[in-house]
């Protein structure tokens, strides 16, 4: 049984920055499914404003 762990805002922002650093902003079919799952976890916590802030756009 897998347990759903909710990320904090800071953890989600760090994970989001890492995903963007690794795969860029324009994701393609070449990006692994696991990365999409991690992005989905981040998006459950982060707003659009949070994602912009994580990337340094204020």
MODABEL-V608754 format. One record per backbone hydrogen bond with DSSP energy under -0.5 kcal/mol. NH is the residue of the N-H (numbers start at 1). CO is the residue of the C=O. Records with the same first field share a line. If there is no record, write none. Layout:
# MODABEL-V608754
NH->CO ; CO
This chain:
# MODABEL-V608754
6->4
12->8
13->9
14->10
15->11
16->12
17->13
18->14
19->15
20->16
21->17
22->18
23->19
24->20
27->25
31->28
35->32
36->32
37->33
38->34
39->35
40->36
41->37
42->38
43->39
44->40
45->41 ; 42
46->42
51->47
52->48
53->49
54->50
55->51
56->53
57->52
58->56
